[in-house]
Amino acid sequence: MGKLKVPNLQGKRTIREFASKSLISFVSFIGMWMMKKWGVFTYTFVFALVQIVLLSKGLWDGRSIIIPVIIIVNGFNNPSKMT
């Protein structure tokens, strides 16, 4: 494994993308904390979208999926506890 690539956050569009992703992820974490199914679905959608963007920009790294996948699997393993 090589060095981890750090995305260049210069430019208004990239900063807006990062800020909107962060805000939506934060809202989805609140939803998961409150045991809402929409929280898991929203987090999964944002995760997939970010992975596609990283792949298209050549910044994808396999290590970037470990923790999100654990969160998603745990979320989908407890659907009966969620409303």
N, C-alpha and C positions, 0 to 999 in steps of 0.2 A: 504494500500500500504506500502510495506516495503522500506528498504534502496535501493537506486539506485546502481546497480553493476557497478564498474569501470573496464573496460577491462585491462588486463595486457599487456602492450606494450613492453614486453621484447622479444628479439629474432629478428633476421634479417627478417624472413618471415612475422611476424606480423607488423613490422615497414614498410616493403614494401607494404603490403596490405593496411595499413592505409594511407600511402603517395599516393599510386595510386588512392585510393578512393577519397582522398581529391583533387587531381589534376583533375580527371575526373569530380567531382562535380563542381569544380571551372570553368572548361571549359563549362559545361552545364549551369551554371549560366550566363556566358557571352553570350551564345547562347540565353537564355531566355531574357536577357536584350536587346539584339539586335533583339528580336521578331522573332526568328527562331524556327520552329517546331522541328528541331532536338534537340534543347536544352531541350525541355520538354520531349521528348522521351528518351534522354540520362539520364536525371535526374530521370525519372521514373524507367528505367532499373537499374541504380545504387542503387536507393532506395530499390527496390525489392531484389536485390542481397545482399545488406547489411542486410536486415531483415532476409533473409534465413540464412546467416552466423551467425547472432546474435542468432537466434533460435537454430542452430546446436551447438553453444558453450554454450548454457544455459544462455545467457546474455540479452535476449530479454525482453523489458519492454514496456507496452502499451503506456507509455508517450513518447516513442521515435518516434511515428508516427504522432503526432499532427501537428507540423509545416510542415514537408514534405508533408503530405496529403493536407494541405491548399495550399501549393505552387503548387502541381500537379493539384488540382482541378481548381485553378485560371488559370493555364497554358492551360488546356484543355477547359476552358470556353471561351477562346478568339482565336479560330483557324482562324477566318476570318481576324484578325489583324496581323496574322503571315505569314511569307513567307517560 
